[in-house]
């Protein structure tokens, strides 16, 4: 399968002196600490894709996080090309045989079978189309190729003042609409796990997984911090934790770009996270353990104060990214061994469900204490949500859950009653 690697790019410029070429450091351009690069299964680079990703990093209107998301979409496309033995420049006359049309069909099938979320499906197709538009503009593909048909859609939107505005959107016949599946969904389309499953997952993880994964899952379940934030926690963050004036058993951690030291958060939100004294003491004990200090000894200078380090002394997450390949590998192993051991809660478990679980429990307590309206602001501050709309999803989910349980119980009782009434004395249906 194809590989995604990251490199540190230092810009240079060529200077010809006589018959020799000298490469000089270009100080006017910034370094790229984590430039994504795609390699085929035989370790040869996909030069066109890498050039496109590089050009996007030079675009000031595109963040490195966006480029990282683009690289993941192109990686998925490269894996599909190798798995199916398809050439990325294959555009025969028959439309159904073209590489992009076949890839679109593969994405739709993956969405329909539940392997991919609708938003992921749409995003991957849109990214691949964007890549091919760049290939066409740069002359990597022949002008005679007919890759898709352009379409113009008219959208109507009502602004904050109540005025209705219509605007045109350029699209193609290969675009996949983002049609979300019905049902209640929280952040990232995930649902919380039950208290019973949470305890079973943590007990099994403590026995079978690494200390780091156990602590990260514990913090996710009981603080709601995202993986990108947890992997960027610093030793100074723990040292500067202050007691919560409202509760003796809680402490407050300050995270975000405005914290000292800064800790990565989604959308760059700065705020306070509450953590129990038991969990804080547990993390501090781990930070000073011989196990972690050995990893710190081989870490680079900028990573030495990270709370969580891999066995090679690296950060668990790439710079400016919420993704962690090391955690993904451990989570895959944990799910596989958990399913074999009969831990049903691990079957479709994802790390981000720790945040959903914490937020749901917090919303339930907040509704009971201060009511639904005030609970929205409470959840928003505790989870560092960018908008109240995300927090409201948890409030609505908690409020609907008892009604759904009651309806299910009533339906079950009524259904069983009907079966009983329509059975003979031997228990057989009439």
MOWOPE-V224845 format. One record per backbone hydrogen bond with DSSP energy under -0.5 kcal/mol. CO is the residue of the C=O (numbers start at 1). NH is the residue of the N-H. Records with the same first field share a line. If there is no record, write none. Layout:
BEGIN
CO = NH, NH
END
This chain:
BEGIN
3 = 5, 39
5 = 37
7 = 9, 35
8 = 10
9 = 11, 32
11 = 26
13 = 24
15 = 17, 22
16 = 18
17 = 20
20 = 17, 22
22 = 15, 24
24 = 13
25 = 27
26 = 29
31 = 33
32 = 9, 35
34 = 36
35 = 7
37 = 5
38 = 46
39 = 3
40 = 43
44 = 40
45 = 47
46 = 50
47 = 51
48 = 52
49 = 53
50 = 54
51 = 55
52 = 56
53 = 57
54 = 58
56 = 59
58 = 60
59 = 62
63 = 67
64 = 68
65 = 69
66 = 70
67 = 71
68 = 72
69 = 73
70 = 74
71 = 75
72 = 76
73 = 77
74 = 78
75 = 79
76 = 80
77 = 81
78 = 82
79 = 83
80 = 84
81 = 85, 86
87 = 90
89 = 91
90 = 99
94 = 97
95 = 98
98 = 102
99 = 103
100 = 104
101 = 105
102 = 106
103 = 107
104 = 108
105 = 109
106 = 110
107 = 111
108 = 112
109 = 113
110 = 115, 116
111 = 114
117 = 121
118 = 122
119 = 123
120 = 124
121 = 125
122 = 126
123 = 127
124 = 128
125 = 129
126 = 130
127 = 131
128 = 132
129 = 133
130 = 134
131 = 135
132 = 136
133 = 137
134 = 138
135 = 140, 141
136 = 139
142 = 145
145 = 147
149 = 173
151 = 171
153 = 155, 169
155 = 167
157 = 159, 165
159 = 162
163 = 159
165 = 157
167 = 155
169 = 153
171 = 151
172 = 175
175 = 177
177 = 179
178 = 180
186 = 189
187 = 190
190 = 186
194 = 198
195 = 199
196 = 200
197 = 201
198 = 202
199 = 203
200 = 204
201 = 205
202 = 206
203 = 207
204 = 208
205 = 209
210 = 214
211 = 215
212 = 216
213 = 217
214 = 218
215 = 219
216 = 220
217 = 221
218 = 222
219 = 223, 224, 225
220 = 224
226 = 230
227 = 231
229 = 232
230 = 233
233 = 307
234 = 238
235 = 239
236 = 240
238 = 241
242 = 252
243 = 245
244 = 247
247 = 250
249 = 277
250 = 244
251 = 275
252 = 242
253 = 255, 273
255 = 271
256 = 259, 263
263 = 256
265 = 268
266 = 269
271 = 255
273 = 253
275 = 251
276 = 280
277 = 281
278 = 282
279 = 283
280 = 284
281 = 285
282 = 286
283 = 287
284 = 288
286 = 289
289 = 293
290 = 294
291 = 295
292 = 296
293 = 297
294 = 298
295 = 298
296 = 299
300 = 303, 304
301 = 304
303 = 306
305 = 235
307 = 309
308 = 316
310 = 313
313 = 300
314 = 310
316 = 326
318 = 321
323 = 318
324 = 328
325 = 329
326 = 330
327 = 331
328 = 332
329 = 333
330 = 334
331 = 335
332 = 336
333 = 337
334 = 338
335 = 339
336 = 340
337 = 341
338 = 343
339 = 342
342 = 344
343 = 346
344 = 347
346 = 349
350 = 353
351 = 354
352 = 355, 356
353 = 357
354 = 358
355 = 359
356 = 360
357 = 361
358 = 362
359 = 363
360 = 364
361 = 365
362 = 366
363 = 367
364 = 368
365 = 369
366 = 370, 371
367 = 371
370 = 374
371 = 375
372 = 376
373 = 376, 377
374 = 378
375 = 379
376 = 380
377 = 381
378 = 382
379 = 383
380 = 384, 385
387 = 390, 391
388 = 392
389 = 393
390 = 394
391 = 394, 395
392 = 396
393 = 397
394 = 398
395 = 399
396 = 400
397 = 401
398 = 402
399 = 403
400 = 404
401 = 405
402 = 406
403 = 407
404 = 408
405 = 409
406 = 410
407 = 411
408 = 412
409 = 413
410 = 414
411 = 415
412 = 416
413 = 417
414 = 418
415 = 419
416 = 420
417 = 421
418 = 422
420 = 423
422 = 430
424 = 427
428 = 424
END
